[in-house]
């Protein structure tokens, strides 16, 4: 679609102008003709059907009636005047009302002449009526070809300046005239024939003004196919380009790796762990930079894979870093790695925002001269003055907590950039992975280590609270520890939710007489105080830890066997699954208790049932995706990555898989899209206004 007018401001389209163009930009984000052309109707009203007034019922929203006007009168309604008319369809009357444009309405309507009436039904005292309907003489309607009328999203502001749906239809029609009905072909002949795609001209006309249902479906399919195809093609081209990047050559699996693997690894790796490790080793020995996404459920053993691959980097005389999203997780990784690496004679340090200035100065100096083998830390590692001697490998944990720009700063730490392993314990559905991380190599650990027990998950309502307290007592008597998580720290005037301060008071009142030790942790505490509480809990000095979701990621206390989540109905599935993953990390039976209000919504019930019925994070992520949509999962709504105009990766997954396969075949045959048969595809990528950032092809 290389029409040069697509990048023109919509103010030049008849019916828009400068003032309306500004409002379109503010309210709907529509600036250019391209934006307006791809601002598709969200539904269609069937203008081919005519209702009898006697057929109208409460489930009908819009109706179309044929008949004549009777008894048109001016009438006062409270403090305003209106026109009231009776419309007779040959059998029955319906009341019709207008409160605006009264003189125009009065001039336009002739009694006892046939009209077509179309509008939204209103109900008063169980009788239907029409307020401000569209109307036209029956002979004019018959001359029209439009049967399915498009309905466009709008806002109160746009409606207030006269941009009704009728006005919007006129503007879009004028857009087609302005663009001279020219829409270039963006796909090649092979794809069009194989998938029986209608032309771009047919597609755009029938998505806005469908001739019939069949052509509407064909238009949708064509536009969805094209949108998803270029989404996947961009990732494939980017992946190809990354594969051309020079990377550090790590040919050796040497002393450090073998010593640890043979003498300090106390368990057998699972098959998926071995498979991922092999994939990483192949990348290391390829002379190309590795950028790999490692997905694995909570407790699947991603950290061990990271540790072993870091040892390969060190075996090849390069430094490594591990970046975590929180100080708690950074220090936990540090403790875990330090214990193991010191046995091998390796130096591990930790850097966070709370590292003292004096310690930081020494650390940065040691890092620069190469005496630190592994640096573990938070966002602090991204800072410009953190300079490595020879960084060869970076592991980023819980990648969705970091912005793309933050992650890219790792690339600047060495030239050429280091190998990168991006880890997530939030299972991501396949369609979302393809649409967000299609440019990365993907590894999955989909098997838990032997002996790791499923967490028993139950749903309990507020009325069951005393029984839950009894269960807590039984667990503590068995020597176990308890997490209780609250959605808020303090009371909120806007949300009726349980909060930590009140929870601490009630839990203390309930258990203090039994001398149980109760700890508190939340995001407003100083890092040093959080560390003290977490260490006390880890060392068994605290029986019950009352917390917010600050403990969601990575915290590992094998003796903690119960996770109680208050107001569980207000959490997303991904977060519930992450919180549940804090227990079940030891040899004991573990439990997750989802506490909710006595009455919960249908969506909340589906989420709770999904948690109760499954421990499989990938299955849960699919439910989460269908409930919340791709825009909200992992906070991607803000990223703009999934702002599809018409495609839906949930409903259109079969199209997504097809186009992904076709994009692979295309690039395999023509990596830089230089063949004449792919001229349209290359031209779209290079010339279309939305693709200014594409630099994947030369």
Residue pairs with C-beta under 8 A, 6 or more apart in sequence:
1 183
1 184
1 186
1 200
1 684
1 688
2 184
2 683
2 684
2 687
2 688
3 179
3 180
3 182
3 183
3 184
5 33
5 178
5 179
5 180
6 32
6 33
6 34
6 37
6 179
6 688
6 689
7 32
7 33
7 34
7 689
8 32
8 33
9 21
9 31
9 32
9 33
10 16
10 21
10 24
10 30
10 31
10 32
10 33
10 35
10 36
10 175
11 17
11 18
11 20
11 21
12 178
13 33
13 36
13 171
13 174
13 175
13 178
14 171
14 174
14 177
14 178
15 167
15 170
15 171
15 174
16 24
16 171
19 161
20 161
20 163
21 31
23 157
23 158
23 161
23 163
24 30
24 31
24 36
24 158
25 31
26 157
27 155
27 157
27 158
28 39
28 153
28 155
28 158
29 35
30 36
30 39
32 689
33 175
33 178
33 179
34 688
34 689
34 690
36 171
36 172
36 175
37 175
37 179
37 204
38 645
38 646
39 152
39 153
39 645
40 207
40 208
40 223
40 645
40 646
41 150
41 151
41 152
41 207
41 208
42 151
42 152
42 153
43 151
44 148
44 149
44 150
44 151
44 210
44 216
45 62
45 118
45 148
45 149
45 151
46 147
46 148
47 64
47 118
47 146
47 147
47 148
47 149
48 147
48 148
49 64
50 64
50 65
50 66
51 60
51 63
51 64
51 65
52 65
52 89
52 91
52 92
53 65
53 89
53 91
53 92
53 93
53 94
53 128
54 91
54 92
56 63
56 94
56 121
56 128
58 123
60 121
61 120
61 121
62 118
62 119
62 120
62 121
63 118
63 119
63 121
63 130
64 116
64 117
64 118
65 87
65 89
65 94
65 116
65 117
65 118
66 89
66 114
66 115
66 116
66 117
66 138
67 87
67 88
67 89
67 90
67 114
67 115
67 117
68 87
68 88
68 111
68 112
68 113
68 114
68 115
69 85
69 86
69 87
69 88
69 96
69 109
69 110
69 111
69 112
69 113
69 115
70 85
70 86
70 87
70 88
70 93
70 111
70 112
71 84
71 85
71 86
71 111
72 83
72 84
72 85
72 106
72 109
72 111
73 83
73 84
73 85
74 81
74 82
74 83
74 102
75 81
75 82
75 83
75 84
76 82
77 99
80 99
81 99
81 102
82 97
82 98
82 99
82 102
83 97
83 98
83 102
83 105
83 106
84 95
84 96
84 97
85 95
85 96
85 97
85 109
86 93
86 94
86 95
86 96
87 93
87 94
87 95
87 96
87 115
87 117
87 130
94 128
94 129
94 130
95 127
95 129
95 130
96 117
96 129
96 130
96 131
96 133
97 129
97 130
97 131
97 132
98 105
98 131
98 132
99 131
99 132
100 132
108 135
109 115
109 135
113 137
114 137
114 138
115 135
115 136
115 137
115 138
116 135
116 136
116 137
116 138
116 141
117 130
117 133
117 134
117 135
118 133
118 134
118 135
119 130
119 131
119 132
119 133
119 134
120 130
120 131
120 133
121 128
121 129
121 130
122 128
122 129
122 130
122 131
123 129
134 166
145 211
146 209
147 210
147 211
147 212
148 209
148 210
148 212
148 213
148 216
149 169
150 165
150 169
150 172
150 208
150 209
150 210
151 165
152 165
152 168
152 169
152 172
154 163
154 164
154 165
154 168
163 171
172 208
173 209
176 204
176 205
176 208
181 201
181 205
182 201
183 199
183 200
183 201
183 203
183 204
184 200
184 680
184 683
185 192
185 199
185 200
185 680
186 200
186 226
186 230
186 680
186 681
186 683
186 684
187 197
187 226
187 229
187 680
187 681
188 677
188 678
188 680
188 681
189 677
190 677
191 197
191 229
191 662
195 225
195 658
197 203
197 221
197 222
197 225
198 206
198 215
198 218
198 219
198 222
200 222
202 215
202 218
202 219
202 222
203 218
203 219
203 222
203 223
204 219
204 223
205 219
206 215
206 216
206 218
206 219
207 216
207 219
207 220
207 223
207 646
210 216
210 219
220 646
221 655
223 645
223 646
223 647
224 646
224 647
224 652
224 655
225 655
225 658
225 659
227 644
227 645
227 646
227 647
228 644
228 647
228 649
228 652
228 655
228 656
228 659
229 659
229 662
229 663
230 684
230 685
231 435
231 438
231 644
231 647
231 659
232 434
232 438
232 656
232 659
232 660
232 663
233 663
233 666
233 667
233 681
233 685
234 438
234 439
234 685
234 694
234 696
235 434
235 437
235 438
235 439
235 663
236 438
236 439
236 663
236 664
236 667
237 667
237 685
237 694
237 696
237 697
238 438
238 439
238 696
239 438
239 439
239 440
239 441
240 667
240 671
240 696
241 696
242 289
242 291
242 439
243 288
244 288
245 288
245 289
245 416
245 417
246 287
246 288
246 289
246 416
247 283
247 286
247 287
247 288
247 289
247 290
247 416
247 419
248 284
248 289
248 316
248 318
248 392
248 393
248 416
248 418
248 419
249 284
249 285
249 287
249 316
250 284
250 285
250 312
250 313
250 315
250 316
250 318
250 392
250 419
251 284
251 285
251 316
252 312
252 315
252 316
253 281
253 312
253 315
254 312
254 315
254 316
255 315
256 311
256 314
256 315
256 344
256 346
257 308
257 311
257 312
257 315
259 344
260 307
260 308
260 311
260 340
260 343
260 344
261 308
264 340
264 343
264 344
265 304
267 449
267 450
268 450
269 277
269 301
269 304
270 300
270 301
270 445
270 447
270 448
270 449
270 450
271 447
272 296
272 300
272 444
272 445
272 446
272 447
273 301
273 304
273 305
273 445
275 443
276 294
276 305
276 443
276 444
276 445
277 305
277 308
277 309
279 292
279 441
279 443
280 290
280 292
280 305
280 309
280 312
280 421
280 443
281 309
281 312
283 290
283 292
283 419
283 441
284 290
284 309
284 312
284 313
284 316
284 419
289 416
289 417
289 418
289 419
289 420
290 419
290 420
290 421
290 441
291 419
291 420
291 422
291 439
291 440
291 441
292 420
292 421
292 422
292 440
292 441
292 442
292 443
293 399
293 422
293 423
293 424
293 433
293 437
293 440
293 441
293 442
293 443
294 302
294 305
294 306
294 421
294 422
294 423
294 424
294 443
294 444
294 445
295 424
295 427
295 428
295 433
295 442
295 443
295 444
295 445
296 302
296 423
296 424
296 425
296 427
296 444
296 445
296 446
297 425
297 427
297 445
297 446
297 448
297 581
297 616
297 617
297 618
298 425
298 577
298 578
298 580
298 581
298 617
299 448
299 449
299 452
299 581
299 584
299 585
300 425
300 445
300 446
300 447
300 448
300 449
301 445
301 448
301 449
302 423
302 425
302 445
303 333
303 336
305 445
306 322
306 395
306 397
306 421
306 423
307 337
307 340
309 393
309 395
309 421
310 320
310 322
310 374
310 393
310 395
311 344
313 319
313 320
313 392
313 393
313 419
314 320
314 346
314 373
314 374
316 392
317 390
318 390
318 391
318 392
318 393
318 418
319 367
319 370
319 372
319 373
319 374
319 375
319 388
319 389
319 390
319 391
319 392
319 393
320 373
320 374
320 375
320 391
320 392
320 393
320 394
320 395
321 374
321 375
321 376
321 377
321 381
321 388
321 391
321 393
321 394
321 395
321 410
321 413
322 333
322 337
322 374
322 375
322 376
322 377
322 394
322 395
322 397
323 377
323 378
323 379
323 381
323 382
323 394
323 395
323 396
323 397
323 402
323 410
324 330
324 333
324 376
324 377
324 378
324 397
324 398
324 554
325 378
325 397
325 398
325 401
325 402
325 553
326 378
326 401
326 550
326 553
326 554
327 352
327 353
327 354
327 378
327 527
327 530
327 531
328 530
328 531
328 534
328 550
328 551
328 554
328 555
329 397
329 398
329 553
329 554
329 555
330 350
330 352
330 376
330 377
330 378
331 350
331 352
331 531
332 554
332 555
332 556
333 376
333 397
333 554
334 348
334 349
334 350
334 376
336 556
337 348
337 374
337 376
338 348
341 347
341 348
341 373
341 374
342 348
346 373
346 374
347 366
347 371
347 372
347 373
347 374
348 372
348 373
348 374
348 375
348 376
349 363
349 366
349 367
349 372
349 374
349 375
349 376
350 375
350 376
350 377
351 360
351 363
351 375
351 376
351 377
351 378
351 380
351 381
351 386
352 377
352 378
352 380
352 527
353 378
353 379
353 380
353 527
354 527
354 528
355 363
355 380
363 372
363 375
364 385
364 386
364 387
366 372
367 375
367 386
367 387
367 388
367 389
368 387
368 388
368 389
369 389
370 389
370 390
375 381
375 386
375 388
379 402
379 406
380 386
381 410
382 406
382 409
382 410
386 413
387 413
388 413
388 414
390 414
391 413
391 414
391 418
392 414
392 418
392 419
393 418
393 419
393 420
393 421
394 410
394 413
394 418
394 419
394 420
394 421
395 420
395 421
395 423
396 402
396 407
396 410
396 420
396 421
396 422
396 423
397 423
397 554
398 423
398 424
398 425
398 426
398 553
398 554
399 407
399 422
399 423
399 424
400 424
400 426
400 634
400 635
401 553
404 639
407 420
407 422
410 417
410 418
410 420
411 417
411 418
411 420
422 440
425 553
425 554
425 578
425 581
425 617
426 574
426 577
426 578
426 617
426 621
426 634
427 577
427 617
427 618
427 620
427 621
428 436
428 437
428 621
428 633
428 634
429 618
429 621
429 622
429 625
431 625
431 630
431 649
431 650
431 653
431 656
432 621
432 625
432 630
432 633
432 634
432 649
433 442
434 649
434 656
434 660
435 630
435 641
435 642
435 649
435 656
436 634
436 636
436 641
436 642
438 660
446 618
451 587
452 584
453 584
453 589
453 590
454 584
454 615
455 563
455 580
455 581
455 583
455 584
455 590
455 591
455 592
455 615
456 589
456 590
456 591
456 592
457 580
457 591
457 592
457 593
457 594
457 611
457 612
457 615
458 591
458 592
458 593
458 594
458 612
459 568
459 594
459 596
459 608
459 609
459 611
459 612
460 467
460 468
460 593
460 594
460 595
460 596
461 595
461 596
461 597
461 598
462 595
462 596
462 597
462 598
463 598
465 595
468 564
468 593
468 595
469 510
469 511
471 562
471 591
471 593
472 482
472 511
472 544
472 562
472 564
473 511
473 514
475 482
475 561
475 562
475 591
476 482
476 516
476 543
476 544
478 588
479 559
480 559
480 560
480 561
480 562
480 588
481 537
481 540
481 542
481 543
481 544
481 545
481 557
481 559
481 560
481 561
481 562
482 543
482 544
482 545
482 560
482 561
482 562
482 564
483 545
483 547
483 551
483 560
483 562
483 563
483 564
483 579
483 582
483 583
484 503
484 507
484 544
484 545
484 546
484 547
484 564
484 566
485 547
485 548
485 549
485 551
485 563
485 564
485 565
485 566
485 579
486 497
486 498
486 499
486 500
486 503
486 546
486 547
486 548
486 566
486 567
487 497
487 498
487 499
487 548
487 549
487 566
487 567
487 570
487 571
488 495
488 497
488 498
488 499
488 500
488 548
489 499
489 500
489 501
489 522
489 523
489 524
489 548
490 499
490 500
490 501
491 499
491 501
491 502
492 499
497 567
497 570
498 566
498 567
498 595
500 520
500 522
500 546
500 547
500 548
503 546
503 566
504 518
504 520
504 546
507 518
507 544
507 546
508 518
511 518
511 543
511 544
512 518
516 543
516 544
517 541
517 542
517 543
517 544
518 542
518 543
518 544
518 545
518 546
519 533
519 536
519 537
519 542
519 544
519 545
519 546
520 533
520 545
520 546
520 547
521 530
521 533
521 534
521 545
521 546
521 547
521 548
521 550
521 551
522 547
522 548
522 550
523 548
523 550
525 533
530 550
533 542
533 545
534 551
534 555
536 542
537 545
537 557
537 560
538 557
540 559
545 551
545 560
549 575
549 579
551 579
551 582
552 575
552 578
552 579
552 582
553 578
555 582
556 582
556 585
557 582
557 585
558 585
558 586
558 587
559 586
559 588
560 582
560 583
560 585
560 586
560 590
561 583
561 584
561 586
561 588
561 589
561 590
561 591
562 583
562 590
562 591
562 592
562 593
563 579
563 580
563 582
563 583
563 590
563 591
563 592
563 593
564 592
564 593
564 595
565 571
565 576
565 579
565 580
565 592
565 593
565 594
565 595
566 595
567 595
567 596
567 597
568 576
568 594
568 595
568 596
568 608
568 611
569 596
569 597
569 600
569 601
569 604
569 607
569 608
570 604
571 579
571 607
572 607
572 624
572 628
572 632
573 607
573 610
573 611
573 620
573 621
573 623
573 624
573 627
574 620
574 621
574 624
574 633
574 634
576 594
576 607
576 611
577 611
577 617
577 620
579 592
580 592
580 611
580 615
583 590
583 591
583 592
584 590
592 611
594 608
594 611
594 612
596 604
596 608
600 608
603 627
606 623
606 627
607 623
607 624
607 627
610 619
610 620
610 623
610 624
611 620
614 620
621 633
624 633
625 633
625 650
626 650
629 650
630 636
630 642
630 648
630 649
630 650
631 637
631 642
631 643
636 642
642 649
647 655
647 656
649 656
666 673
666 678
666 681
669 675
670 678
672 697
672 698
673 681
673 682
673 685
673 697
674 682
682 697
684 691
685 691
685 694
685 696
685 697
686 694
686 697
